[in-house]
């Protein structure tokens, strides 16, 4: 792991983000739990001459967890980090990186009793793996092209292999048995690399392509490998903080190149541990720029340069036949909407008595915006789906909100891929957004962001229908791809952890905050704030900045969420509100720290800015202070006030 000061020197954007957070009083994730105060963070990132404090190593660990995170891989997908600037980098490279993840595996061997994990390897050519020499020497010996697997005294030759799965909380395996060792760089003038041929396997992942040139100082890189609990003196608190005390599973560690002026190695600052030996170092195009081989605690990490790797592959006559690097433009077709209109089957809709007869939670009242509600031909103002309902806004062709009941004790795991999006034929198709603003990020278009999360209504006997119903376009709003993730995606799950364990039932309301900037302008002027979306005429007359238009659709910049539940400690009905902005991530917008955040917000504020009425939930809000309360920026779930 690199020294923190080196990281901040090579990454001025991260340094600026940390300083800005400290000035705004925003605590880093896990800082509170570690006893790390803002002044301690300041002393590390802006030290005075000779400035010291007792918990500097722990403070550095908290900062590194944020600025140089180690991300889980789940089903081949990379988890997103907390830091907005690091998240932005990961998202830009995510597609290319995730194509390479299947080609990285954990090097294992077993003796008479146990299986041992000794590092990482990756596919570099057909049926060929590259790893470190010091990893290969754990199960093989030899030199000058003659290598043999070590032998167990009782059972003979050790069985060595590579497992390409082994993800966090996953139980899948895909193993390829090592057939023979081609090369181990165990001489002083040789790089720390080894080449191993595996037994032919039809399902072996594709080779990872090699970069055309060595990486440069300051270049973004990502290390993919299997960090293991390190017994070489690694500080226990440091390892626990950065690696979350989870080891031997596939992780991605973003970082930057520190320098590349060694004979055959370069330094990088991504967070690694012993099991990362043999990890691939990828650039943002998904090409290998190095083979990670060593690290010094709090100093630096080292990798074999790609030009050195290629030089030795030529000497060994290893044919590196690799697929072309993916083009930045996605070849996937934009997500399609089913041309056939549909209606949900046997939909029960949102139930206000879901939590219990003593705890009735009505859906937000639409009285102030009733003239703009797009009502179905039959029934009330809501479109009922399985375990949730949607209130549609006619002028904006998207929802005012989606209201869902979640039963934490009866949730069902979603199986299968995503369904096609559908038009609801209970209202006119002209009043629903189909394809206009939806498509790929590279074309500047948006994703269909679920208002009711796909996971939330999927419980009980109608779980399959509920999953399908979340793919009606009435339940979607235009969102930048990374928006509906991170803390925003996990708020419901966090609240469920604090709900009554005997009644893990939660009601969640989510929707767009139409024309948020314009309404903020009005509030600052002390003017009345109209309910619902603002008309063009009103905005023009008052010189207001309304939601921007993309591809003929006015796209909301802010979203809100209100959650109601029975608190596990008090046994009382409790409510909390949140807002989040996607303004900083909008197409052709420069990133500005502070705009892309989740906030705990008073329900009174949400009520004022939406024109909806939340009834008694406003008085049950855990975030006290009414609509005048200062919103609380959230970086970690621990900052949430649940009363």
C-alpha positions as CSV (number, residue, x, y, z in Angstrom):
1,X,0.0,0.0,0.0
2,X,1.4,3.4,-1.0
3,X,2.0,6.2,1.4
4,X,-1.0,8.4,1.7
5,X,0.9,11.6,0.8
6,X,2.1,9.9,-2.5
7,X,-1.5,9.1,-3.3
8,X,-2.6,12.7,-2.7
9,X,0.3,14.0,-4.8
10,X,-0.5,11.8,-7.8
11,X,-4.3,12.3,-7.4
12,X,-5.0,16.1,-6.9
13,X,-8.7,15.6,-7.7
14,X,-9.1,13.2,-4.7
15,X,-7.1,15.5,-2.5
16,X,-9.4,18.4,-3.4
17,X,-12.5,16.2,-2.7
18,X,-11.2,15.3,0.7
19,X,-10.4,18.8,1.7
20,X,-13.8,20.1,0.4
21,X,-15.6,17.4,2.4
22,X,-13.6,18.3,5.6
23,X,-14.5,22.0,5.2
24,X,-18.2,21.1,4.7
25,X,-18.1,19.0,7.8
26,X,-18.9,15.8,5.9
27,X,-17.4,12.8,7.7
28,X,-15.8,10.0,5.8
29,X,-17.5,6.6,5.8
30,X,-16.5,4.5,8.9
31,X,-14.8,7.5,10.5
32,X,-17.3,7.7,13.3
33,X,-17.1,3.9,14.0
34,X,-13.3,4.2,14.1
35,X,-13.2,7.2,16.4
36,X,-11.7,9.4,13.7
37,X,-12.7,13.0,14.0
38,X,-12.7,15.7,11.2
39,X,-9.7,17.5,12.8
40,X,-7.7,14.2,12.6
41,X,-8.5,13.9,8.9
42,X,-7.4,17.5,8.4
43,X,-4.1,16.9,10.2
44,X,-3.4,14.1,7.8
45,X,-4.4,15.7,4.5
46,X,-3.3,19.2,5.4
47,X,-0.5,18.6,8.0
48,X,1.2,21.4,9.8
49,X,5.0,21.2,10.0
50,X,5.7,18.5,12.7
51,X,2.0,17.9,13.2
52,X,1.2,14.5,14.7
53,X,-1.6,12.8,16.5
54,X,-2.0,9.4,18.2
55,X,-4.3,7.8,15.7
56,X,-2.6,8.7,12.5
57,X,-2.4,5.1,11.1
58,X,-6.1,4.5,11.8
59,X,-6.9,7.8,10.2
60,X,-4.9,7.0,7.1
61,X,-6.8,3.7,6.9
62,X,-10.1,5.5,7.0
63,X,-8.9,7.9,4.2
64,X,-7.5,5.1,2.1
65,X,-10.7,3.0,2.4
66,X,-12.4,6.0,0.8
67,X,-9.8,7.1,-1.7
68,X,-8.3,3.8,-2.6
69,X,-11.1,1.3,-2.0
70,X,-11.1,-2.4,-2.6
71,X,-14.4,-3.2,-4.4
72,X,-16.3,-6.5,-4.3
73,X,-17.1,-8.3,-7.5
74,X,-20.6,-9.9,-7.5
75,X,-21.8,-12.0,-10.5
76,X,-19.0,-10.4,-12.6
77,X,-20.1,-6.8,-11.7
78,X,-18.0,-4.3,-9.8
79,X,-19.4,-2.7,-6.7
80,X,-19.3,1.1,-6.8
81,X,-17.2,3.1,-4.3
82,X,-18.4,5.9,-2.0
83,X,-16.1,8.7,-3.4
84,X,-17.8,10.6,-6.2
85,X,-14.5,11.1,-8.1
86,X,-13.4,7.5,-7.8
87,X,-16.9,6.3,-8.7
88,X,-16.9,8.4,-11.8
89,X,-13.6,6.8,-12.9
90,X,-14.8,3.3,-12.2
91,X,-18.0,3.9,-14.1
92,X,-16.1,5.2,-17.1
93,X,-13.9,2.1,-17.2
94,X,-16.5,-0.4,-15.9
95,X,-17.6,-1.9,-19.2
96,X,-14.0,-2.6,-20.3
97,X,-12.9,-3.9,-16.8
98,X,-15.9,-6.2,-16.4
99,X,-15.0,-7.9,-19.7
100,X,-11.7,-8.9,-18.2
101,X,-12.9,-10.0,-14.7
102,X,-13.8,-13.5,-15.8
103,X,-10.2,-14.1,-17.0
104,X,-8.7,-13.6,-13.5
105,X,-8.6,-16.5,-11.0
106,X,-7.4,-17.6,-7.7
107,X,-4.3,-19.9,-7.7
108,X,-4.9,-22.9,-5.5
109,X,-3.3,-26.2,-4.6
110,X,-4.2,-29.0,-2.2
111,X,-2.2,-31.6,-0.3
112,X,-3.5,-34.6,1.6
113,X,-5.7,-32.5,3.9
114,X,-6.2,-28.9,2.9
115,X,-6.7,-26.5,0.0
116,X,-4.2,-23.5,0.0
117,X,-4.7,-20.2,-1.7
118,X,-1.4,-18.6,-2.8
119,X,-2.1,-15.8,-5.1
120,X,-3.8,-14.7,-8.4
121,X,-3.3,-15.6,-12.0
122,X,-4.9,-14.6,-15.3
123,X,-5.3,-15.9,-18.9
124,X,-2.7,-14.4,-21.1
125,X,-2.9,-16.8,-24.1
126,X,-4.8,-19.8,-25.2
127,X,-4.8,-22.3,-22.3
128,X,-2.0,-20.3,-20.7
129,X,-1.9,-18.5,-17.3
130,X,0.5,-15.9,-16.0
131,X,1.2,-15.4,-12.3
132,X,4.3,-14.5,-10.1
133,X,7.3,-16.7,-9.8
134,X,7.0,-16.7,-6.0
135,X,3.5,-18.0,-6.4
136,X,4.4,-20.8,-8.7
137,X,7.3,-21.8,-6.5
138,X,4.8,-22.8,-3.8
139,X,3.8,-25.8,-5.9
140,X,6.6,-26.2,-8.5
141,X,10.4,-26.2,-8.7
142,X,13.0,-26.2,-11.4
143,X,15.0,-24.0,-13.8
144,X,16.1,-23.7,-17.4
145,X,12.8,-24.8,-18.8
146,X,12.5,-28.0,-16.6
147,X,9.9,-27.7,-13.9
148,X,8.0,-30.2,-11.9
149,X,5.1,-30.0,-9.5
150,X,6.1,-30.7,-5.9
151,X,5.1,-34.0,-4.4
152,X,3.3,-34.9,-1.2
153,X,5.0,-37.7,0.6
154,X,1.9,-39.9,0.8
155,X,-0.2,-39.1,-2.3
156,X,2.3,-38.0,-4.8
157,X,2.2,-34.9,-7.0
158,X,0.3,-31.8,-5.7
159,X,-2.8,-30.8,-7.5
160,X,-2.5,-27.1,-8.5
161,X,-5.3,-25.2,-10.3
162,X,-6.9,-21.8,-10.9
163,X,-10.5,-20.9,-9.9
164,X,-12.0,-18.1,-12.0
165,X,-15.0,-17.5,-9.7
166,X,-14.8,-17.3,-5.9
167,X,-16.7,-14.0,-5.5
168,X,-17.9,-12.4,-2.3
169,X,-21.0,-14.3,-1.0
170,X,-21.0,-16.5,-4.0
171,X,-20.6,-20.3,-4.1
172,X,-19.8,-20.8,-7.7
173,X,-16.6,-22.4,-8.9
174,X,-14.9,-22.8,-12.2
175,X,-11.6,-24.5,-11.9
176,X,-8.9,-25.3,-14.5
177,X,-6.2,-27.8,-13.6
178,X,-2.5,-26.8,-14.2
179,X,-0.9,-29.1,-16.7
180,X,2.7,-27.9,-16.8
181,X,4.9,-25.0,-15.9
182,X,6.6,-23.3,-18.8
183,X,8.7,-20.7,-17.0
184,X,9.5,-19.4,-13.5
185,X,11.5,-16.2,-13.3
186,X,13.6,-17.3,-10.3
187,X,17.0,-15.8,-11.3
188,X,18.2,-12.3,-10.3
189,X,18.0,-10.9,-13.9
190,X,14.5,-12.3,-14.4
191,X,11.2,-10.6,-13.6
192,X,8.9,-12.1,-10.9
193,X,6.6,-13.9,-13.4
194,X,5.7,-17.5,-14.2
195,X,3.9,-19.0,-17.2
196,X,1.7,-22.1,-16.7
197,X,-0.3,-24.2,-19.2
198,X,-3.6,-25.5,-18.0
199,X,-5.4,-28.6,-19.2
200,X,-7.6,-27.9,-22.2
201,X,-11.0,-26.6,-21.1
202,X,-13.7,-25.6,-23.5
203,X,-15.0,-23.0,-21.0
204,X,-11.7,-21.2,-20.3
205,X,-12.1,-17.4,-20.4
206,X,-10.6,-15.3,-23.1
207,X,-7.0,-14.0,-22.8
208,X,-6.6,-10.5,-21.5
209,X,-5.1,-8.2,-24.2
210,X,-1.8,-6.5,-23.4
211,X,-1.4,-2.7,-23.7
212,X,0.6,-1.2,-26.5
213,X,3.0,0.7,-24.2
214,X,3.9,1.0,-20.5
215,X,1.7,2.9,-18.2
216,X,2.6,6.5,-17.3
217,X,2.7,8.3,-14.0
218,X,-0.7,9.5,-13.0
219,X,-2.5,7.0,-15.3
220,X,-5.6,5.3,-13.8
221,X,-5.2,1.6,-13.2
222,X,-7.3,-1.2,-11.6
223,X,-5.9,-4.3,-10.0
224,X,-8.1,-7.4,-10.2
225,X,-7.1,-10.2,-7.8
226,X,-7.7,-12.1,-4.6
227,X,-6.2,-10.2,-1.6
228,X,-5.5,-12.5,1.3
229,X,-5.0,-12.0,5.0
230,X,-1.4,-10.8,5.1
231,X,1.0,-12.3,7.8
232,X,3.9,-10.1,6.9
233,X,3.3,-7.4,9.6
234,X,0.3,-5.7,8.0
235,X,-1.5,-3.6,10.7
236,X,-4.6,-5.4,11.7
237,X,-6.8,-2.3,11.9
238,X,-5.5,-1.1,8.6
239,X,-6.3,-4.4,6.8
240,X,-9.7,-4.7,8.5
241,X,-10.7,-1.1,7.5
242,X,-9.5,-1.2,3.9
243,X,-10.4,-4.8,3.1
244,X,-13.5,-5.0,5.4
245,X,-11.9,-8.1,6.9
246,X,-13.0,-10.1,3.9
247,X,-10.2,-12.0,2.1
248,X,-9.6,-14.7,-0.6
249,X,-12.4,-13.4,-2.9
250,X,-12.2,-11.5,-6.2
251,X,-11.8,-7.8,-5.7
252,X,-11.1,-4.7,-7.9
253,X,-8.8,-2.0,-6.5
254,X,-8.7,1.3,-8.4
255,X,-5.6,3.5,-8.2
256,X,-2.9,5.3,-10.2
257,X,0.6,4.8,-11.4
258,X,3.2,6.4,-9.2
259,X,6.2,6.0,-11.5
260,X,7.5,3.8,-14.2
261,X,11.2,4.3,-14.2
262,X,12.4,0.9,-12.9
263,X,14.4,-1.6,-15.0
264,X,11.3,-3.9,-15.4
265,X,8.9,-2.7,-12.7
266,X,6.6,0.2,-11.9
267,X,5.0,1.5,-8.7
268,X,1.2,2.0,-8.2
269,X,-0.9,3.1,-5.3
270,X,-3.9,0.7,-5.4
271,X,-4.7,-1.2,-2.2
272,X,-3.3,-4.8,-2.2
273,X,-2.3,-7.6,0.1
274,X,-0.4,-10.8,-0.2
275,X,-3.0,-12.8,-2.2
276,X,-2.8,-10.1,-4.9
277,X,0.5,-11.5,-6.1
278,X,0.0,-12.3,-9.7
279,X,-2.9,-9.9,-10.2
280,X,-3.5,-8.1,-13.5
281,X,-3.1,-4.4,-13.6
282,X,-5.6,-3.0,-16.1
283,X,-5.8,0.4,-17.7
284,X,-9.2,2.1,-18.4
285,X,-9.4,0.4,-21.8
286,X,-9.3,-3.1,-20.3
287,X,-5.7,-3.8,-21.4
288,X,-3.1,-5.2,-19.1
289,X,-0.3,-2.8,-18.3
290,X,1.3,-4.9,-15.7
291,X,1.6,-7.9,-13.5
292,X,1.4,-7.0,-9.8
293,X,4.1,-8.8,-7.7
294,X,4.9,-7.0,-4.4
295,X,4.0,-4.4,-1.9
296,X,5.5,-2.6,1.1
297,X,3.1,-1.6,3.8
298,X,2.4,2.2,3.7
299,X,5.1,2.6,1.0
300,X,4.3,1.3,-2.5
301,X,3.1,-1.6,-4.6
302,X,5.1,-2.9,-7.6
303,X,4.2,-4.5,-10.9
304,X,6.1,-6.0,-13.8
305,X,5.8,-3.6,-16.8
306,X,3.8,-4.8,-19.8
307,X,6.8,-4.3,-22.1
308,X,8.8,-6.6,-19.9
309,X,6.0,-9.2,-20.0
310,X,5.9,-9.1,-23.8
311,X,9.7,-9.4,-24.0
312,X,9.7,-12.6,-22.0
313,X,6.7,-14.0,-23.9
314,X,8.7,-13.5,-27.1
315,X,11.7,-15.3,-25.6
316,X,9.4,-18.2,-24.4
317,X,7.7,-18.2,-27.8
318,X,4.3,-17.9,-26.2
319,X,1.7,-16.8,-28.8
320,X,-0.4,-14.1,-27.3
321,X,-3.5,-14.2,-29.4
322,X,-6.0,-11.8,-27.8
323,X,-9.3,-10.3,-28.7
324,X,-9.6,-6.7,-29.8
325,X,-10.1,-4.1,-27.1
326,X,-13.7,-3.0,-26.9
327,X,-14.5,0.3,-28.6
328,X,-15.8,3.0,-26.3
329,X,-19.1,2.9,-28.1
330,X,-21.3,0.1,-26.9
331,X,-22.5,-2.3,-29.5
332,X,-25.5,-3.2,-27.5
333,X,-28.8,-2.0,-28.7
334,X,-30.5,0.6,-26.5
335,X,-32.9,-1.0,-24.0
336,X,-36.2,-1.6,-25.8
337,X,-39.7,-1.1,-24.7
338,X,-42.2,-3.8,-25.6
339,X,-44.3,-2.5,-28.5
340,X,-47.2,-4.6,-27.2
341,X,-49.2,-2.8,-24.5
342,X,-49.8,-4.7,-21.3
343,X,-51.7,-4.6,-18.0
344,X,-50.4,-6.2,-14.7
345,X,-52.0,-9.5,-13.7
346,X,-54.1,-9.6,-10.5
347,X,-52.3,-6.6,-9.1
348,X,-53.1,-5.8,-5.5
349,X,-51.4,-2.4,-5.4
350,X,-50.0,-0.4,-2.4
351,X,-51.7,-1.3,0.9
352,X,-51.9,1.5,3.5
353,X,-52.7,-1.1,6.2
354,X,-49.7,-3.2,5.3
355,X,-47.6,-2.4,8.5
356,X,-50.6,-3.0,10.7
357,X,-54.1,-1.8,11.6
358,X,-52.6,0.5,14.3
359,X,-50.1,1.9,11.9
360,X,-52.0,3.0,8.8
361,X,-49.7,4.7,6.2
362,X,-51.7,6.2,3.4
363,X,-50.1,7.0,0.0
364,X,-49.1,10.7,-0.3
365,X,-52.1,12.9,-1.1
366,X,-52.3,14.3,-4.6
367,X,-54.9,17.0,-3.8
368,X,-52.7,19.9,-4.7
369,X,-51.7,18.4,-8.0
370,X,-54.9,16.6,-8.9
371,X,-55.4,18.5,-12.1
372,X,-52.1,17.1,-13.4
373,X,-52.7,13.5,-12.3
374,X,-53.1,11.0,-15.1
375,X,-55.8,8.7,-13.7
376,X,-56.6,5.2,-15.1
377,X,-60.0,4.8,-16.7
378,X,-61.3,2.8,-13.8
379,X,-60.6,3.1,-10.1
380,X,-58.8,5.8,-8.1
381,X,-55.8,8.0,-9.0
382,X,-53.2,5.3,-8.7
383,X,-52.0,2.6,-11.1
384,X,-52.0,-0.7,-9.1
385,X,-49.2,-3.2,-9.6
386,X,-48.2,-6.2,-7.5
387,X,-47.3,-4.9,-4.0
388,X,-46.9,-1.4,-5.3
389,X,-48.7,1.5,-7.0
390,X,-47.8,4.5,-9.1
391,X,-49.3,8.0,-9.4
392,X,-48.7,9.4,-12.9
393,X,-48.0,13.0,-13.8
394,X,-49.7,13.9,-17.1
395,X,-47.6,17.0,-18.0
396,X,-44.3,15.2,-17.5
397,X,-45.3,11.7,-18.7
398,X,-43.6,10.1,-15.7
399,X,-44.7,9.4,-12.1
400,X,-45.3,11.7,-9.2
401,X,-44.3,8.8,-7.1
402,X,-44.2,5.1,-6.7
403,X,-45.4,3.6,-3.4
404,X,-44.3,0.1,-2.4
405,X,-44.8,-2.4,0.5
406,X,-41.7,-4.4,1.5
407,X,-41.9,-7.5,3.6
408,X,-38.4,-8.2,4.8
409,X,-39.4,-11.6,6.2
410,X,-40.8,-12.9,2.9
411,X,-38.4,-11.5,0.3
412,X,-37.6,-13.8,-2.7
413,X,-34.3,-13.8,-4.6
414,X,-34.7,-12.6,-8.1
415,X,-33.8,-15.3,-10.6
416,X,-33.2,-14.6,-14.3
417,X,-32.4,-11.6,-16.4
418,X,-34.1,-8.3,-16.8
419,X,-37.4,-8.1,-18.6
420,X,-38.4,-5.8,-21.5
421,X,-40.1,-2.6,-20.5
422,X,-43.8,-2.4,-21.1
423,X,-46.4,0.3,-21.8
424,X,-49.4,0.3,-19.4
425,X,-52.5,0.3,-21.5
426,X,-54.7,1.6,-18.7
427,X,-53.5,5.1,-19.7
428,X,-52.7,6.5,-23.1
429,X,-49.3,5.4,-24.5
430,X,-48.8,9.1,-25.5
431,X,-48.7,9.9,-21.9
432,X,-45.8,7.5,-21.2
433,X,-42.1,7.9,-22.1
434,X,-41.1,5.1,-24.4
435,X,-37.7,5.4,-26.2
436,X,-37.2,9.2,-26.6
437,X,-34.5,9.9,-24.0
438,X,-33.5,6.3,-23.2
439,X,-30.5,4.6,-24.6
440,X,-26.7,4.2,-24.1
441,X,-24.5,6.5,-22.1
442,X,-22.2,7.0,-25.1
443,X,-25.1,8.7,-27.0
444,X,-25.8,11.0,-24.1
445,X,-29.1,9.2,-23.3
446,X,-30.4,7.9,-20.0
447,X,-31.3,4.7,-18.2
448,X,-34.7,3.8,-17.1
449,X,-34.3,4.3,-13.3
450,X,-36.7,2.2,-11.3
451,X,-38.6,4.3,-8.8
452,X,-39.8,1.2,-6.9
453,X,-36.6,-0.9,-6.9
454,X,-36.9,-4.2,-8.6
455,X,-36.1,-6.1,-5.4
456,X,-38.6,-4.3,-3.2
457,X,-42.0,-5.8,-4.1
458,X,-40.6,-9.2,-4.8
459,X,-41.9,-11.1,-1.8
460,X,-44.7,-13.6,-1.1
461,X,-46.6,-15.8,-3.5
462,X,-46.8,-13.1,-6.2
463,X,-43.0,-12.4,-6.3
464,X,-42.6,-13.4,-9.9
465,X,-45.5,-11.0,-11.0
466,X,-44.1,-8.3,-8.8
467,X,-40.7,-8.5,-10.5
468,X,-42.3,-8.3,-13.9
469,X,-44.5,-5.3,-12.9
470,X,-41.5,-3.2,-11.9
471,X,-40.7,-3.1,-15.7
472,X,-43.7,-1.0,-16.6
473,X,-42.5,2.4,-17.9
474,X,-44.8,4.1,-15.4
475,X,-42.3,3.0,-12.7
476,X,-39.3,4.6,-14.4
477,X,-37.7,8.0,-14.7
478,X,-34.7,9.1,-16.7
479,X,-31.6,8.6,-14.7
480,X,-27.9,8.6,-15.3
481,X,-26.6,5.0,-15.1
482,X,-24.7,5.3,-11.8
483,X,-27.4,7.3,-10.1
484,X,-29.6,4.5,-8.9
485,X,-26.8,2.8,-6.9
486,X,-24.6,3.2,-3.9
487,X,-26.3,4.6,-0.8
488,X,-29.5,5.6,-2.6
489,X,-29.9,2.0,-3.7
490,X,-29.3,0.6,-0.2
491,X,-31.5,2.9,1.9
492,X,-34.4,0.5,2.1
493,X,-32.1,-2.3,3.2
494,X,-30.5,-0.2,5.9
495,X,-33.8,0.8,7.3
496,X,-35.0,-2.8,7.3
497,X,-32.0,-3.6,9.6
498,X,-33.5,-1.2,12.2
499,X,-37.1,-2.2,11.7
500,X,-39.0,-4.3,14.3
501,X,-37.7,-7.8,13.9
502,X,-41.2,-9.3,14.5
503,X,-42.7,-6.9,11.8
504,X,-40.1,-6.3,9.2
505,X,-42.6,-4.4,7.0
506,X,-41.7,-1.1,5.4
507,X,-43.6,1.4,3.2
508,X,-41.4,3.3,0.7
509,X,-42.4,6.3,-1.5
510,X,-40.0,7.4,-4.2
511,X,-40.3,10.0,-7.0
512,X,-38.8,12.9,-8.9
513,X,-38.5,16.3,-7.4
514,X,-39.7,18.3,-10.5
515,X,-37.9,21.6,-11.2
516,X,-35.9,21.5,-8.0
517,X,-33.5,24.4,-8.9
518,X,-36.4,26.7,-9.9
519,X,-38.2,26.0,-6.6
520,X,-35.0,26.7,-4.7
521,X,-34.8,30.1,-6.5
522,X,-38.4,30.8,-5.4
523,X,-37.6,29.8,-1.8
524,X,-34.6,32.1,-1.7
525,X,-36.7,35.0,-2.9
526,X,-39.4,34.2,-0.3
527,X,-42.0,33.5,-3.0
528,X,-44.7,30.8,-2.8
529,X,-43.7,27.5,-4.4
530,X,-46.3,26.0,-6.7
531,X,-47.2,22.4,-6.4
532,X,-46.0,19.9,-9.0
533,X,-44.0,20.7,-12.2
534,X,-43.8,24.4,-13.2
535,X,-45.3,25.5,-16.5
536,X,-43.0,27.0,-19.1
537,X,-45.0,30.3,-18.9
538,X,-44.5,30.6,-15.2
539,X,-40.8,29.8,-15.4
540,X,-40.2,32.3,-18.1
541,X,-42.2,35.0,-16.3
542,X,-40.1,34.5,-13.1
543,X,-36.8,33.9,-14.9
544,X,-36.5,30.4,-13.4
545,X,-34.1,27.5,-14.3
546,X,-36.4,24.5,-14.9
547,X,-35.3,20.9,-15.4
548,X,-33.2,20.6,-18.6
549,X,-34.7,19.0,-21.8
550,X,-32.9,16.1,-23.4
551,X,-34.3,14.4,-26.6
552,X,-37.7,16.2,-26.0
553,X,-38.0,15.1,-22.4
554,X,-37.6,17.4,-19.3
555,X,-35.3,15.3,-17.1
556,X,-35.6,15.8,-13.3
557,X,-32.3,16.7,-11.6
558,X,-33.4,15.6,-8.1
559,X,-35.3,12.7,-6.6
560,X,-36.8,12.1,-3.2
561,X,-37.6,9.1,-1.0
562,X,-39.7,8.7,2.2
563,X,-39.6,5.5,4.3
564,X,-42.0,4.5,7.0
565,X,-41.4,1.6,9.4
566,X,-41.8,0.3,13.0
567,X,-38.6,1.1,14.9
568,X,-37.0,-1.9,16.5
569,X,-36.0,0.0,19.7
570,X,-39.2,2.1,20.3
571,X,-41.9,-0.1,18.7
572,X,-43.3,3.2,17.2
573,X,-44.1,4.2,13.7
574,X,-41.2,6.1,12.4
575,X,-40.5,8.0,9.1
576,X,-37.4,9.5,7.4
577,X,-36.8,11.4,4.2
578,X,-34.0,11.6,1.7
579,X,-33.1,13.5,-1.5
580,X,-30.4,12.9,-4.1
581,X,-29.2,14.9,-7.1
582,X,-28.0,13.6,-10.5
583,X,-27.1,17.1,-11.8
584,X,-23.3,16.6,-11.7
585,X,-23.6,13.4,-13.8
586,X,-25.8,14.9,-16.5
587,X,-24.5,14.6,-20.1
588,X,-21.9,17.2,-21.0
589,X,-21.8,18.6,-17.5
590,X,-18.5,19.2,-15.7
591,X,-18.3,17.2,-12.4
592,X,-18.6,19.4,-9.3
593,X,-18.2,17.8,-5.9
594,X,-21.2,18.3,-3.7
595,X,-23.9,17.9,-6.3
596,X,-23.8,14.2,-6.5
597,X,-24.8,13.3,-3.0
598,X,-27.4,11.6,-0.9
599,X,-29.0,13.8,1.8
600,X,-31.2,13.1,4.8
601,X,-33.9,15.6,4.3
602,X,-36.9,16.6,6.3
603,X,-40.3,15.3,5.1
604,X,-41.7,18.8,5.5
605,X,-39.1,20.0,2.9
606,X,-40.1,17.2,0.5
607,X,-43.7,18.0,1.0
608,X,-43.2,21.7,0.2
609,X,-41.1,21.0,-2.9
610,X,-43.3,18.3,-4.4
611,X,-46.8,19.6,-3.5
612,X,-47.7,16.2,-2.1
613,X,-49.0,15.7,1.4
614,X,-47.5,13.0,3.7
615,X,-50.0,13.5,6.5
616,X,-48.9,12.2,9.9
617,X,-45.5,11.0,8.6
618,X,-44.3,14.6,8.7
619,X,-44.7,14.7,12.5
620,X,-43.0,11.3,12.8
621,X,-39.9,12.4,10.9
622,X,-36.6,11.4,12.7
623,X,-34.9,14.4,11.1
624,X,-36.3,17.2,13.4
625,X,-36.5,20.8,12.6
626,X,-39.3,21.0,10.0
627,X,-38.7,22.3,6.5
628,X,-36.2,24.8,7.8
629,X,-33.8,22.1,9.1
630,X,-30.5,21.9,7.3
631,X,-30.2,18.9,5.0
632,X,-27.6,16.4,6.1
633,X,-25.2,15.1,3.4
634,X,-24.7,11.4,3.7
635,X,-21.5,9.5,2.9
636,X,-22.1,6.4,5.0
637,X,-25.3,4.8,6.4
638,X,-24.0,5.3,9.9
639,X,-24.7,9.0,9.5
640,X,-28.5,8.4,9.1
641,X,-30.6,9.6,12.0
642,X,-33.3,6.9,12.6
643,X,-34.4,8.3,15.9
